[in-house]
Amino acid sequence: MSLWNLTTIQVNGQSIAVYDTQTGSKGTVLLSHSILSSSMMWEEQARLLHSSGYRVLGMDTRGHGASGPTELGFTLDDLAQDCIGVLDAFDVKTAHFVGLSLGGMVGLGLGINHTSRFESFVICDTRADMPTEMAESWNPRIELALEKGCVAMAQATVERWFGLPYASDPLHAEVISRFKDQIAETSVNGFVGCARAIQQLAYLPEVSKISPRTMFIAGENDGPFPKALAELATKLPSA
């Protein structure tokens, strides 16, 4: 990722990897990736944002990408606090935030508890609550990771993310390979810790506290997310 400079910092007792374009006259954008991924997923978006005049920070979540190993037992609020620690470490007073899936959940937590630090939010393919059935659906993946490592989830995960027609098309083999590598390289504690945090997701009663302008994005083939985000948008005056 020649566009970015990689720095590893200590935040809340965690070794957090941060990719930084360093320059940008229009403000700073903080990118937060999905579970089983890393800031590498944002490379094309970071390039576009930087060419448009923004400084871009991409942080690898605990136990993901180039960030260090982590212990279990953290929450989504802890992950949000990691984001604040990154902004503080890079002397960024306010930022725009973009988050996908897990990153979107973290963004909701930031909007609720740290709203003054953000100018806007783009929240992609996520939700603000975790019904019991959805929470329990994470258990088989947690058990698989504990038994065989995250590499065991790579193929099924890319097929779910991209759809089988795209994932099986030889024209997209390089993209699929890169994402499978990110999945395989995720630490077990990083995945399990984040999955357990997701199982406790309960931001829905507080989302009306989010005051910066907010955009929700979901693709038409992204399962329950279009409906969930459309409903969520009605609860935010700025969405």
C-alpha atoms as an extended CHARMM CRD file, in Angstrom:
* protein
*
       239  EXT
         1         1  MET       CA              0.0000000000        0.0000000000        0.0000000000  PROA      1               0.0000000000
         2         2  SER       CA              2.4600000000        2.6550000000       -1.2220000000  PROA      2               0.0000000000
         3         3  LEU       CA             -0.2300000000        5.3100000000       -0.8300000000  PROA      3               0.0000000000
         4         4  TRP       CA             -0.0720000000        5.0030000000        2.9450000000  PROA      4               0.0000000000
         5         5  ASN       CA              2.5810000000        5.0860000000        5.6420000000  PROA      5               0.0000000000
         6         6  LEU       CA              2.1640000000        2.3820000000        8.2820000000  PROA      6               0.0000000000
         7         7  THR       CA              2.5780000000        3.2790000000       11.9390000000  PROA      7               0.0000000000
         8         8  THR       CA              1.9630000000        1.0150000000       14.9200000000  PROA      8               0.0000000000
         9         9  ILE       CA              0.8570000000        2.7850000000       18.0830000000  PROA      9               0.0000000000
        10        10  GLN       CA             -0.2170000000        1.7870000000       21.5640000000  PROA      10              0.0000000000
        11        11  VAL       CA             -3.8820000000        2.5330000000       22.2260000000  PROA      11              0.0000000000
        12        12  ASN       CA             -5.7540000000        1.3450000000       25.3150000000  PROA      12              0.0000000000
        13        13  GLY       CA             -3.1200000000       -1.3230000000       25.9110000000  PROA      13              0.0000000000
        14        14  GLN       CA             -3.4000000000       -2.5590000000       22.3150000000  PROA      14              0.0000000000
        15        15  SER       CA             -0.8960000000       -2.4830000000       19.4670000000  PROA      15              0.0000000000
        16        16  ILE       CA             -2.8950000000       -0.8210000000       16.6830000000  PROA      16              0.0000000000
        17        17  ALA       CA             -1.6740000000       -0.5030000000       13.0950000000  PROA      17              0.0000000000
        18        18  VAL       CA             -2.6450000000        2.7230000000       11.3500000000  PROA      18              0.0000000000
        19        19  TYR       CA             -2.2030000000        3.5270000000        7.6710000000  PROA      19              0.0000000000
        20        20  ASP       CA             -1.8810000000        7.2630000000        7.0420000000  PROA      20              0.0000000000
        21        21  THR       CA             -1.7930000000        9.2530000000        3.8010000000  PROA      21              0.0000000000
        22        22  GLN       CA             -0.4450000000       12.1270000000        5.9540000000  PROA      22              0.0000000000
        23        23  THR       CA             -1.6800000000       15.0070000000        3.8020000000  PROA      23              0.0000000000
        24        24  GLY       CA             -5.0750000000       16.4270000000        2.8710000000  PROA      24              0.0000000000
        25        25  SER       CA             -6.5620000000       19.9170000000        2.9250000000  PROA      25              0.0000000000
        26        26  LYS       CA            -10.2450000000       18.9590000000        3.1960000000  PROA      26              0.0000000000
        27        27  GLY       CA            -10.0950000000       17.1550000000        6.5170000000  PROA      27              0.0000000000
        28        28  THR       CA             -9.4980000000       13.6130000000        7.7310000000  PROA      28              0.0000000000
        29        29  VAL       CA            -11.4160000000       10.4260000000        6.9510000000  PROA      29              0.0000000000
        30        30  LEU       CA            -11.1210000000        7.4970000000        9.3760000000  PROA      30              0.0000000000
        31        31  LEU       CA            -11.8290000000        4.0910000000        7.8090000000  PROA      31              0.0000000000
        32        32  SER       CA            -12.9420000000        1.0750000000        9.8600000000  PROA      32              0.0000000000
        33        33  HSD       CA            -13.0710000000       -2.3230000000        8.1670000000  PROA      33              0.0000000000
        34        34  SER       CA            -15.2510000000       -5.4120000000        8.5600000000  PROA      34              0.0000000000
        35        35  ILE       CA            -14.5270000000       -8.4160000000       10.7430000000  PROA      35              0.0000000000
        36        36  LEU       CA            -11.9810000000      -10.8320000000        9.2100000000  PROA      36              0.0000000000
        37        37  SER       CA            -10.4920000000       -8.0350000000        7.1260000000  PROA      37              0.0000000000
        38        38  SER       CA             -8.0190000000       -5.1660000000        7.4220000000  PROA      38              0.0000000000
        39        39  SER       CA             -7.3850000000       -1.6680000000        6.1150000000  PROA      39              0.0000000000
        40        40  MET       CA             -6.1960000000       -3.3190000000        2.9090000000  PROA      40              0.0000000000
        41        41  MET       CA             -9.8550000000       -3.5860000000        1.8950000000  PROA      41              0.0000000000
        42        42  TRP       CA            -10.0080000000        0.2150000000        1.6510000000  PROA      42              0.0000000000
        43        43  GLU       CA             -7.0550000000        0.7710000000       -0.6770000000  PROA      43              0.0000000000
        44        44  GLU       CA             -9.0470000000        1.9320000000       -3.7120000000  PROA      44              0.0000000000
        45        45  GLN       CA            -11.3800000000        4.0840000000       -1.6210000000  PROA      45              0.0000000000
        46        46  ALA       CA             -8.4120000000        5.6120000000        0.2030000000  PROA      46              0.0000000000
        47        47  ARG       CA             -6.7540000000        6.4500000000       -3.1010000000  PROA      47              0.0000000000
        48        48  LEU       CA             -9.9100000000        8.1680000000       -4.3410000000  PROA      48              0.0000000000
        49        49  LEU       CA            -10.4410000000       10.0850000000       -1.1080000000  PROA      49              0.0000000000
        50        50  HSD       CA             -6.8120000000       11.2040000000       -0.9790000000  PROA      50              0.0000000000
        51        51  SER       CA             -6.8800000000       12.3600000000       -4.6020000000  PROA      51              0.0000000000
        52        52  SER       CA             -9.9860000000       14.3730000000       -3.6850000000  PROA      52              0.0000000000
        53        53  GLY       CA             -8.0700000000       16.2420000000       -0.9920000000  PROA      53              0.0000000000
        54        54  TYR       CA             -8.6580000000       14.2390000000        2.1890000000  PROA      54              0.0000000000
        55        55  ARG       CA             -6.1670000000       12.8590000000        4.6340000000  PROA      55              0.0000000000
        56        56  VAL       CA             -7.0610000000        9.2060000000        5.1650000000  PROA      56              0.0000000000
        57        57  LEU       CA             -6.4220000000        7.0790000000        8.2470000000  PROA      57              0.0000000000
        58        58  GLY       CA             -7.0920000000        3.3550000000        8.0230000000  PROA      58              0.0000000000
        59        59  MET       CA             -6.8340000000        1.5190000000       11.3270000000  PROA      59              0.0000000000
        60        60  ASP       CA             -6.6250000000       -2.2390000000       11.7030000000  PROA      60              0.0000000000
        61        61  THR       CA             -8.9850000000       -3.4940000000       14.4000000000  PROA      61              0.0000000000
        62        62  ARG       CA             -7.5550000000       -5.3910000000       17.3790000000  PROA      62              0.0000000000
        63        63  GLY       CA             -6.2420000000       -8.7820000000       16.2980000000  PROA      63              0.0000000000
        64        64  HSD       CA             -6.7310000000       -7.9880000000       12.6040000000  PROA      64              0.0000000000
        65        65  GLY       CA             -4.3160000000       -7.0910000000        9.8220000000  PROA      65              0.0000000000
        66        66  ALA       CA             -1.0520000000       -5.5910000000       11.0570000000  PROA      66              0.0000000000
        67        67  SER       CA             -2.3740000000       -4.8430000000       14.5590000000  PROA      67              0.0000000000
        68        68  GLY       CA             -1.0030000000       -6.8960000000       17.4080000000  PROA      68              0.0000000000
        69        69  PRO       CA             -2.6010000000       -9.8480000000       19.2010000000  PROA      69              0.0000000000
        70        70  THR       CA             -5.4160000000       -9.1940000000       21.6200000000  PROA      70              0.0000000000
        71        71  GLU       CA             -7.0680000000      -10.8010000000       24.5940000000  PROA      71              0.0000000000
        72        72  LEU       CA            -10.7420000000      -11.7380000000       24.6260000000  PROA      72              0.0000000000
        73        73  GLY       CA            -13.4180000000       -9.8750000000       26.5650000000  PROA      73              0.0000000000
        74        74  PHE       CA            -13.6000000000       -6.4980000000       24.8070000000  PROA      74              0.0000000000
        75        75  THR       CA            -16.7560000000       -4.7230000000       23.6470000000  PROA      75              0.0000000000
        76        76  LEU       CA            -17.8670000000       -2.5650000000       20.7360000000  PROA      76              0.0000000000
        77        77  ASP       CA            -17.4590000000        0.4370000000       23.0300000000  PROA      77              0.0000000000
        78        78  ASP       CA            -13.8240000000       -0.5940000000       23.5270000000  PROA      78              0.0000000000
        79        79  LEU       CA            -13.3310000000       -0.7100000000       19.7500000000  PROA      79              0.0000000000
        80        80  ALA       CA            -14.8770000000        2.7520000000       19.4830000000  PROA      80              0.0000000000
        81        81  GLN       CA            -12.5090000000        3.9890000000       22.1690000000  PROA      81              0.0000000000
        82        82  ASP       CA             -9.6130000000        2.6000000000       20.1010000000  PROA      82              0.0000000000
        83        83  CYS       CA            -10.7470000000        4.8940000000       17.2670000000  PROA      83              0.0000000000
        84        84  ILE       CA            -10.6950000000        7.8900000000       19.5840000000  PROA      84              0.0000000000
        85        85  GLY       CA             -7.2220000000        6.8830000000       20.7210000000  PROA      85              0.0000000000
        86        86  VAL       CA             -6.0530000000        6.8270000000       17.1060000000  PROA      86              0.0000000000
        87        87  LEU       CA             -7.4710000000       10.2940000000       16.4380000000  PROA      87              0.0000000000
        88        88  ASP       CA             -5.7730000000       11.5910000000       19.5800000000  PROA      88              0.0000000000
        89        89  ALA       CA             -2.4490000000        9.9840000000       18.6640000000  PROA      89              0.0000000000
        90        90  PHE       CA             -2.5090000000       11.6280000000       15.2300000000  PROA      90              0.0000000000
        91        91  ASP       CA             -3.7040000000       14.9700000000       16.6390000000  PROA      91              0.0000000000
        92        92  VAL       CA             -6.9710000000       14.8640000000       14.6890000000  PROA      92              0.0000000000
        93        93  LYS       CA             -9.6360000000       16.9260000000       16.4350000000  PROA      93              0.0000000000
        94        94  THR       CA            -12.5550000000       15.9240000000       14.2000000000  PROA      94              0.0000000000
        95        95  ALA       CA            -12.9160000000       13.4690000000       11.3220000000  PROA      95              0.0000000000
        96        96  HSD       CA            -15.3250000000       11.9460000000        8.8550000000  PROA      96              0.0000000000
        97        97  PHE       CA            -15.9510000000        8.2570000000        9.5510000000  PROA      97              0.0000000000
        98        98  VAL       CA            -16.5700000000        5.3820000000        7.1480000000  PROA      98              0.0000000000
        99        99  GLY       CA            -17.2800000000        1.8980000000        8.5110000000  PROA      99              0.0000000000
       100       100  LEU       CA            -18.3700000000       -1.3970000000        6.9870000000  PROA      100             0.0000000000
       101       101  SER       CA            -20.1930000000       -4.1490000000        8.9010000000  PROA      101             0.0000000000
       102       102  LEU       CA            -18.2790000000       -4.3910000000       12.2000000000  PROA      102             0.0000000000
       103       103  GLY       CA            -16.8030000000       -1.0040000000       11.3640000000  PROA      103             0.0000000000
       104       104  GLY       CA            -20.3080000000        0.3660000000       10.9340000000  PROA      104             0.0000000000
       105       105  MET       CA            -21.2750000000       -0.8870000000       14.3810000000  PROA      105             0.0000000000
       106       106  VAL       CA            -18.2040000000        0.8390000000       15.7840000000  PROA      106             0.0000000000
       107       107  GLY       CA            -19.3030000000        3.9770000000       13.9490000000  PROA      107             0.0000000000
       108       108  LEU       CA            -22.6980000000        3.8760000000       15.6550000000  PROA      108             0.0000000000
       109       109  GLY       CA            -20.9510000000        3.6580000000       19.0110000000  PROA      109             0.0000000000
       110       110  LEU       CA            -18.7900000000        6.6340000000       18.0950000000  PROA      110             0.0000000000
       111       111  GLY       CA            -21.8100000000        8.6260000000       17.0060000000  PROA      111             0.0000000000
       112       112  ILE       CA            -23.5890000000        7.9050000000       20.2770000000  PROA      112             0.0000000000
       113       113  ASN       CA            -20.7110000000        8.3830000000       22.7140000000  PROA      113             0.0000000000
       114       114  HSD       CA            -18.2100000000       10.6220000000       20.8880000000  PROA      114             0.0000000000
       115       115  THR       CA            -20.4030000000       12.6050000000       18.5210000000  PROA      115             0.0000000000
       116       116  SER       CA            -18.4330000000       15.8640000000       18.8770000000  PROA      116             0.0000000000
       117       117  ARG       CA            -15.3490000000       14.2400000000       17.3270000000  PROA      117             0.0000000000
       118       118  PHE       CA            -17.0120000000       13.5460000000       13.9770000000  PROA      118             0.0000000000
       119       119  GLU       CA            -18.2160000000       15.6950000000       11.1000000000  PROA      119             0.0000000000
       120       120  SER       CA            -20.0860000000       12.9330000000        9.2820000000  PROA      120             0.0000000000
       121       121  PHE       CA            -20.6580000000        9.1830000000        9.1750000000  PROA      121             0.0000000000
       122       122  VAL       CA            -20.9650000000        6.7160000000        6.3220000000  PROA      122             0.0000000000
       123       123  ILE       CA            -22.2800000000        3.4400000000        7.7470000000  PROA      123             0.0000000000
       124       124  CYS       CA            -22.3440000000        0.4290000000        5.4140000000  PROA      124             0.0000000000
       125       125  ASP       CA            -24.0280000000       -2.9830000000        5.7130000000  PROA      125             0.0000000000
       126       126  THR       CA            -24.6110000000       -3.0290000000        9.4300000000  PROA      126             0.0000000000
       127       127  ARG       CA            -27.3560000000       -2.8490000000       12.0390000000  PROA      127             0.0000000000
       128       128  ALA       CA            -27.8160000000       -1.3340000000       15.4990000000  PROA      128             0.0000000000
       129       129  ASP       CA            -29.1690000000       -4.3550000000       17.3760000000  PROA      129             0.0000000000
       130       130  MET       CA            -28.5850000000       -8.0950000000       17.4570000000  PROA      130             0.0000000000
       131       131  PRO       CA            -31.6930000000      -10.2820000000       17.7130000000  PROA      131             0.0000000000
       132       132  THR       CA            -31.1570000000      -13.5950000000       19.4910000000  PROA      132             0.0000000000
       133       133  GLU       CA            -31.3290000000      -15.6930000000       16.3290000000  PROA      133             0.0000000000
       134       134  MET       CA            -28.7080000000      -13.5550000000       14.6070000000  PROA      134             0.0000000000
       135       135  ALA       CA            -26.4860000000      -13.5740000000       17.6810000000  PROA      135             0.0000000000
       136       136  GLU       CA            -26.6280000000      -17.3580000000       17.8670000000  PROA      136             0.0000000000
       137       137  SER       CA            -25.7110000000      -17.6530000000       14.1780000000  PROA      137             0.0000000000
       138       138  TRP       CA            -22.2010000000      -16.5240000000       15.0950000000  PROA      138             0.0000000000
       139       139  ASN       CA            -21.6070000000      -19.5230000000       17.3680000000  PROA      139             0.0000000000
       140       140  PRO       CA            -20.7220000000      -22.0770000000       14.6430000000  PROA      140             0.0000000000
       141       141  ARG       CA            -18.1760000000      -19.6740000000       13.1440000000  PROA      141             0.0000000000
       142       142  ILE       CA            -16.6790000000      -18.9950000000       16.5560000000  PROA      142             0.0000000000
       143       143  GLU       CA            -16.3610000000      -22.7320000000       17.1840000000  PROA      143             0.0000000000
       144       144  LEU       CA            -14.8120000000      -23.2890000000       13.7420000000  PROA      144             0.0000000000
       145       145  ALA       CA            -12.2340000000      -20.5450000000       14.2970000000  PROA      145             0.0000000000
       146       146  LEU       CA            -11.3090000000      -21.9130000000       17.7170000000  PROA      146             0.0000000000
       147       147  GLU       CA            -10.8950000000      -25.3950000000       16.2730000000  PROA      147             0.0000000000
       148       148  LYS       CA             -9.2610000000      -24.7550000000       12.8940000000  PROA      148             0.0000000000
       149       149  GLY       CA             -8.2850000000      -21.0940000000       12.6990000000  PROA      149             0.0000000000
       150       150  CYS       CA             -9.7350000000      -18.3150000000       10.5650000000  PROA      150             0.0000000000
       151       151  VAL       CA             -8.3880000000      -19.8510000000        7.3550000000  PROA      151             0.0000000000
       152       152  ALA       CA            -11.1800000000      -22.4370000000        7.6350000000  PROA      152             0.0000000000
       153       153  MET       CA            -13.7450000000      -19.6790000000        7.0480000000  PROA      153             0.0000000000
       154       154  ALA       CA            -12.0470000000      -18.0450000000        4.0730000000  PROA      154             0.0000000000
       155       155  GLN       CA            -13.8950000000      -19.6270000000        1.1460000000  PROA      155             0.0000000000
       156       156  ALA       CA            -17.3790000000      -19.4820000000        2.6520000000  PROA      156             0.0000000000
       157       157  THR       CA            -16.8110000000      -15.9000000000        3.7760000000  PROA      157             0.0000000000
       158       158  VAL       CA            -15.7590000000      -14.5230000000        0.3880000000  PROA      158             0.0000000000
       159       159  GLU       CA            -18.7210000000      -16.2860000000       -1.2300000000  PROA      159             0.0000000000
       160       160  ARG       CA            -21.0430000000      -14.6310000000        1.2780000000  PROA      160             0.0000000000
       161       161  TRP       CA            -19.4230000000      -11.2020000000        0.9120000000  PROA      161             0.0000000000
       162       162  PHE       CA            -19.1410000000      -11.0920000000       -2.8670000000  PROA      162             0.0000000000
       163       163  GLY       CA            -21.7870000000      -13.5960000000       -3.9700000000  PROA      163             0.0000000000
       164       164  LEU       CA            -20.9090000000      -16.9000000000       -5.6050000000  PROA      164             0.0000000000
       165       165  PRO       CA            -21.0940000000      -15.6660000000       -9.2370000000  PROA      165             0.0000000000
       166       166  TYR       CA            -18.5050000000      -12.9540000000       -8.5560000000  PROA      166             0.0000000000
       167       167  ALA       CA            -16.3380000000      -15.0610000000       -6.2370000000  PROA      167             0.0000000000
       168       168  SER       CA            -16.1410000000      -17.9540000000       -8.7160000000  PROA      168             0.0000000000
       169       169  ASP       CA            -15.4180000000      -15.8030000000      -11.7900000000  PROA      169             0.0000000000
       170       170  PRO       CA            -11.7460000000      -16.1730000000      -12.8760000000  PROA      170             0.0000000000
       171       171  LEU       CA            -11.7230000000      -12.4800000000      -13.7980000000  PROA      171             0.0000000000
       172       172  HSD       CA            -12.0200000000      -11.6640000000      -10.0930000000  PROA      172             0.0000000000
       173       173  ALA       CA             -9.5330000000      -14.2480000000       -8.8330000000  PROA      173             0.0000000000
       174       174  GLU       CA             -6.9770000000      -11.6650000000       -7.6930000000  PROA      174             0.0000000000
       175       175  VAL       CA             -9.5280000000       -9.7300000000       -5.6380000000  PROA      175             0.0000000000
       176       176  ILE       CA            -10.8900000000      -12.8990000000       -4.0550000000  PROA      176             0.0000000000
       177       177  SER       CA             -7.3780000000      -14.1190000000       -3.2820000000  PROA      177             0.0000000000
       178       178  ARG       CA             -6.5150000000      -10.8690000000       -1.4960000000  PROA      178             0.0000000000
       179       179  PHE       CA             -9.5990000000      -11.0460000000        0.6870000000  PROA      179             0.0000000000
       180       180  LYS       CA             -9.0830000000      -14.7310000000        1.4670000000  PROA      180             0.0000000000
       181       181  ASP       CA             -5.5700000000      -13.8460000000        2.6110000000  PROA      181             0.0000000000
       182       182  GLN       CA             -6.9340000000      -11.1390000000        4.9130000000  PROA      182             0.0000000000
       183       183  ILE       CA             -9.3830000000      -13.6200000000        6.4180000000  PROA      183             0.0000000000
       184       184  ALA       CA             -6.7460000000      -16.3250000000        6.8790000000  PROA      184             0.0000000000
       185       185  GLU       CA             -4.3220000000      -13.8760000000        8.5020000000  PROA      185             0.0000000000
       186       186  THR       CA             -6.8390000000      -12.6840000000       11.1050000000  PROA      186             0.0000000000
       187       187  SER       CA             -5.9350000000      -13.9380000000       14.5690000000  PROA      187             0.0000000000
       188       188  VAL       CA             -8.3700000000      -16.2940000000       16.2690000000  PROA      188             0.0000000000
       189       189  ASN       CA             -8.7210000000      -13.9730000000       19.2600000000  PROA      189             0.0000000000
       190       190  GLY       CA             -9.2810000000      -11.0390000000       16.9270000000  PROA      190             0.0000000000
       191       191  PHE       CA            -12.1640000000      -12.7890000000       15.2070000000  PROA      191             0.0000000000
       192       192  VAL       CA            -13.6640000000      -14.4440000000       18.2800000000  PROA      192             0.0000000000
       193       193  GLY       CA            -13.3880000000      -11.2730000000       20.3510000000  PROA      193             0.0000000000
       194       194  CYS       CA            -15.0940000000       -9.1800000000       17.6850000000  PROA      194             0.0000000000
       195       195  ALA       CA            -17.7550000000      -11.8240000000       17.0300000000  PROA      195             0.0000000000
       196       196  ARG       CA            -18.6260000000      -11.9590000000       20.7230000000  PROA      196             0.0000000000
       197       197  ALA       CA            -18.7580000000       -8.1600000000       20.8330000000  PROA      197             0.0000000000
       198       198  ILE       CA            -21.1450000000       -8.2080000000       17.8520000000  PROA      198             0.0000000000
       199       199  GLN       CA            -23.3510000000      -10.7050000000       19.6800000000  PROA      199             0.0000000000
       200       200  GLN       CA            -23.8590000000       -8.0550000000       22.3710000000  PROA      200             0.0000000000
       201       201  LEU       CA            -24.7340000000       -5.2410000000       19.9280000000  PROA      201             0.0000000000
       202       202  ALA       CA            -27.4300000000       -3.0460000000       21.5050000000  PROA      202             0.0000000000
       203       203  TYR       CA            -27.1160000000        0.4980000000       20.1500000000  PROA      203             0.0000000000
       204       204  LEU       CA            -30.6380000000        0.8040000000       18.7460000000  PROA      204             0.0000000000
       205       205  PRO       CA            -32.2210000000        2.6260000000       21.7350000000  PROA      205             0.0000000000
       206       206  GLU       CA            -29.5320000000        5.3340000000       21.5810000000  PROA      206             0.0000000000
       207       207  VAL       CA            -29.0030000000        5.9900000000       17.8750000000  PROA      207             0.0000000000
       208       208  SER       CA            -31.1000000000        9.1660000000       17.9780000000  PROA      208             0.0000000000
       209       209  LYS       CA            -28.1590000000       10.7440000000       19.8490000000  PROA      209             0.0000000000
       210       210  ILE       CA            -26.1120000000       10.7080000000       16.6360000000  PROA      210             0.0000000000
       211       211  SER       CA            -26.1520000000       14.3120000000       15.4190000000  PROA      211             0.0000000000
       212       212  PRO       CA            -23.5940000000       14.5590000000       12.5550000000  PROA      212             0.0000000000
       213       213  ARG       CA            -24.9660000000       13.9960000000        9.0640000000  PROA      213             0.0000000000
       214       214  THR       CA            -25.0710000000       10.2900000000        8.3640000000  PROA      214             0.0000000000
       215       215  MET       CA            -25.3940000000        8.1820000000        5.2350000000  PROA      215             0.0000000000
       216       216  PHE       CA            -26.4050000000        4.5200000000        5.3590000000  PROA      216             0.0000000000
       217       217  ILE       CA            -25.4050000000        2.3000000000        2.4340000000  PROA      217             0.0000000000
       218       218  ALA       CA            -26.4140000000       -1.2720000000        1.5610000000  PROA      218             0.0000000000
       219       219  GLY       CA            -26.5230000000       -3.1630000000       -1.7210000000  PROA      219             0.0000000000
       220       220  GLU       CA            -29.7570000000       -4.7190000000       -2.9440000000  PROA      220             0.0000000000
       221       221  ASN       CA            -28.2630000000       -8.2160000000       -2.5720000000  PROA      221             0.0000000000
       222       222  ASP       CA            -26.9560000000       -7.5940000000        0.9540000000  PROA      222             0.0000000000
       223       223  GLY       CA            -29.5130000000       -9.7220000000        2.7710000000  PROA      223             0.0000000000
       224       224  PRO       CA            -31.3650000000       -7.9470000000        5.5910000000  PROA      224             0.0000000000
       225       225  PHE       CA            -29.2700000000       -4.7770000000        5.5510000000  PROA      225             0.0000000000
       226       226  PRO       CA            -31.2390000000       -2.5940000000        3.0920000000  PROA      226             0.0000000000
       227       227  LYS       CA            -34.3910000000       -2.9110000000        5.1930000000  PROA      227             0.0000000000
       228       228  ALA       CA            -32.5480000000       -2.6230000000        8.5160000000  PROA      228             0.0000000000
       229       229  LEU       CA            -30.6890000000        0.5150000000        7.4510000000  PROA      229             0.0000000000
       230       230  ALA       CA            -33.7840000000        2.1130000000        5.9050000000  PROA      230             0.0000000000
       231       231  GLU       CA            -35.5540000000        1.6710000000        9.2330000000  PROA      231             0.0000000000
       232       232  LEU       CA            -32.5120000000        2.9220000000       11.1320000000  PROA      232             0.0000000000
       233       233  ALA       CA            -32.3740000000        6.0730000000        9.0080000000  PROA      233             0.0000000000
       234       234  THR       CA            -35.8280000000        7.0650000000       10.2490000000  PROA      234             0.0000000000
       235       235  LYS       CA            -34.4720000000        7.2650000000       13.8040000000  PROA      235             0.0000000000
       236       236  LEU       CA            -31.6920000000        9.7590000000       13.0020000000  PROA      236             0.0000000000
       237       237  PRO       CA            -32.6760000000       13.3470000000       12.2060000000  PROA      237             0.0000000000
       238       238  SER       CA            -29.5040000000       13.8280000000       10.1650000000  PROA      238             0.0000000000
       239       239  ALA       CA            -29.5810000000       10.5580000000        8.1760000000  PROA      239             0.0000000000
